Amino acid sequence: YSRCPWWFLEAILPDDYIFATHQGSLSIDSKESATNMGQINTPSTSNVEYLAKPSGTCCLKGTIHAGESQGSWQEIAGVETYIARPPLGKENGNILLYFPDVWGMFPNGLLVMDAFAGAGYLTLGLDYFRGDPVWKHRKNRHDTQDPNFDYEAWKKKHIAFADLAVPKWVKAVREEFGNEHTRYACVGYCFGAPYVCDELAGNNVAVGAFAHPAFLKEHHFTNLKSKDEEGKSTHIGLTKMLFTEPLFLSCSEIDHTFDISSRRKALDIMQKGKKVFHYQLFSGVEHGFALRGDPEDPYQRRSSL
């Protein structure tokens, strides 16, 4: 959570919450000119199916982190859900929705959810892979333990289920765990990125973020709310402002799934559409760094914080 910009946290934090920020990454928000990042004119991508491509072999690698998860499991809307609760006395009354990458509910993801809970959020993540994460078939890109594994068929099957399950699950979470004062955020990694954009396009969440995304098409960016649309008055520190639900993008320099050309097209769409966003690019790290980076590598460890 410490990589999030101030407005991501303040959108769902109590008004008197005070926090610090860290530096060391390239951050470009929606108020900055595209030319400042070397933005160039790009042709229409209407004939391009994906801006962030489907999960590929870059998703079949990573480091498993050490630690023991502290949450519990509950079935919500027919889907097994991990629930990480804030420590007693640290609850801020807000809820964070977690959309996992293709590794599903593996140790790293559970520990990340526990960390969000440690910051005061009731955190819930759904297992839309239904106990069938990719690592059960491929622990890395060279793994042949399951010679009959069809990665493309696996993705299609789980996308079809997740597309139907996520909206029902979000509705059920709001009904069971929320109240009129609850504010919601959502985060997604890789496979989970489209669901962050879908929620931001609706009226369920105050803010959303994704890291090293996959499966994103143009409409995921064009459907985001713009600064010209009616927002909601949110108290931020000592200043009141009209607050349209923003998107935080945390990206890796080395990423075949969401490469530099695709990132520039996505930024161009959002800037032309007056969307509210914050873009962050980490140099020298690969797709998966935010969830499956090597904790023994000091730079990867800091980048994932």
N, C-alpha and C positions, 0 to 999 in steps of 0.2 A: 504493500500500500504506500510505502514511502516514495515510490516513483511518481505518484499521481500529482498533478498540478493542484494549486490551492483551491480552485473552484470545484474540482472533483470531490474533494473531501468536505468542503464547506457546504456543498449542496445538500449533504445529508448529515452533517454534524451539528450539534447544538451550537447556538450563537456564541457561547462563551468559550468554545474549544479553541485552544491555541496550539499550533504545531510549527515545526521547523521544516525547511526545505533543504535539499542538497543540490549541488551543481556538478557538471562534468559531462553533460550530454547535450546534443543539439536539440533545441526545443523551438518550434515555430508555431505560434498561435494564429487564429483566424484573422487577427488584425494586422499581421505582417504581410508585406507585399510578396507575391510569389517570386518576383525577380530576385529577392534576397537569397533564395536557395538555388538559384540557377534555373528557375522555372522556364520552360520553353513552350512555345505553342505546339499543341499536339493535335493530330487529326481526331475526328470523332471516333469513339470506341463502340458505336452502336452495333458494329458487326463483330465485336469481340465478346465472347460469352463471359469470360471471367476477368476481373482485375486482379484479384488474389486467387490464384489457381487452386484446384483441389489438393488436398494433402498428398504429398508425394514421398519419395524415399528420404527426403530431408527430415521427415517426421519419424523415421524409424531409427532414431539414434538419441542418445542422451544419457545422463547419469542419474541413478536412483539415489535419493537423499536419505540420510539416516535420521531417525526420529520416530517417536510413537505418537500416532494421532490420538486426539482426545475427544473427538465427537461421537455422535451416535447415529443410528440408522432408523429411518422411518419410511414407510411407503406413502407417497403423496401423489394423488391423481394417477395411481397405478404404476408409479415409477419409484424404484428405490432411491432414496435421497439421503445424502450425508448432511447432518446438522451440527454445526460448530457454534456453541453458545459462548457469549462473552463471560469473563470472570465476574463473579458477584461484585456489584458495586461499580463495574466499568461499563455497564450497558448504556448505550446512547439512544436506544429506542428505535434504531433504524435497521433496515434489512439489506443484505447484499446477496444477490443471486449470482451463482457461479456456473458457467457453462464450460465444461472440460474440453481438452484436446483429445486426439485419437487414443491417447493412453488411458483415458477414462479416469476412474477413481483409484489411481495408483498412489503410492506413498507421498510423492511430491505434491500432488494436488490436494491431498488431505491436509498436509502440513501448511500449505498456503492458505487454505480455508481456516485452519486453526489460527493462523497469524492475523487474518482479517478479524476473526472473532476476538482475538486478544486486544485489538484496537477498539473494541466496543460494539461491533456489528454482529447481529444474529445472521449467520452465514449459512446458506443452503445451496447445495449442488446436486443436480439430478444425474443419475446414471442412464443417459439415453442410449448407451451401448448394451444395457441389460446384461451385464456380466461378461461381455464379449469384446474387451478392448483389444487394440491391435497387437499389444505386446504378447498376448496369448498365442499369436501366430508368427510374429516377427519381433524378436527382441532387438534386432538391428538390421540394417539393410542387407547384410550378408547371411542372415540366419535362414537356414533351410529346414528347420525342424518340422515344418508343416508344408511339404512340397506341393500340396494341392490347394494351398491358400490362394484365393483370388482377391487381391486387394481392391480392384475396381468393384467387384460385386459386393464386397464387404462394405465399402463406402456407400454405395447406392442403397443397400438395405438399411443402414443406420441413419442415413439422411432422411429417407422416407419416414422412418419412425419418429425421429427427432422433430421434423417439421410439424408433425401433428401433435406430438406430446408436449412440446415446450409451451405453447400458449395455454393449454389446459393446466399444466403444472404451475405456471406463473399465477394464474387465476386462483388456483387452490391454495397456493402459498399466501397470497394476499388475504384470502378469506380466513385462513386458519391462524396466521401469525401476525397479521397487520391490524392496524386500527386507523382512525381518521387522522392521527398525528404522525403516523409512520412515513418516513421517506425511504425511497428505494434506489439502490444502485445496482448495476450489473457489470460483470467482468467476463470476458471470454478469451480463450486461448485457441489459436489455430482453428479447428473445427467449430469452436464455439463462437467465433466472431460474428457470423451472420445473425445470430440470435440477439446479440447486443444491439446491432443496428435495427433489427425488427422491433425490439422493445423501445428504443429511442424514437422510432417513427410513430409509436403509439402514445398512450397516456399512462403507462404503468410505472415508469422510472424517471428519476430526476436527473440522472447522469449515467454514462456508460463508458467502458474502456475495453480495448482489446490489445493483445500482444501477438506479434507474428501471425497475422490472420491468414485464413484460407477460405475458399468457397465464396468469395465476395464478388458480386456483380455490380454493374452501374447503379441499379435501383437501390442497392443498400446505402449508397451515398446520396443519390438524388432524393430519396424519401425522408432523409433526415430533416428535422425542422430547421427553418431559417430564422435569422434575426428579425426578419420582417413579420414573422408570424406572431400571434398573440402568445406571450409567455406567461409566467407566473411571477408574482413579486416574492423574492426570496431575500431574507435578511442575511447579508454577508458581512461579517465583522461589524463595522459601524456604518456601512453604506448599503442603501437599498438600490436594487437595480432590477430591470426586467430580465428575467433569466430563462432563456430557451435551453432545453436539455442539450448539453454539450457531449461531444465524443472525444475521448482521449485515445490516441493511436501511439502505441509503443512498438517500434519497429527495429529490425536488425539490418545492418548494412549488407550482410551476406545472406540472401534469401531468394532462392529460385521461385518460391511460391508468390512472394510479393516483392518483385524486383524494383529497381530504381525507376524504370519506365512506368510500371503500374502505380507505384507510389505517387509519382508526379501527376499522373492522370487523375488519381483519386483526389489529390489536393486541388487540382484545377477544377474538378467538379464541385467540390465543397466551397471553394473560394468564389466561383461564379454564382453558386446558389446561395451565397451568404449564410452558409451553415456555421454553427458554433463548434469549434474544435481546437484541439491542442495536439500538435504532432511532435513526436520525440524519436530521434534516430540514434541508435548506439553503434559506433564503429567497431569493427573487429570481432563482432559476435554473429552467430548464425541463427537461423530459424530454430526456435525452441529454447532460446537462451533464458527466457523469463521463467520457464517452468522446469526445464531439463538441463540447465547449464551445470558445469562442473564446479561444485562449491570449493574445491581445492585450488582452483584458479582464481586469484584475488580479483582480477578484472571482471571475469564472468560473474563472480559472486556479487560484486558491487553492482554490476549492471542489472542483476535480477532483483535487487532490493527495491 
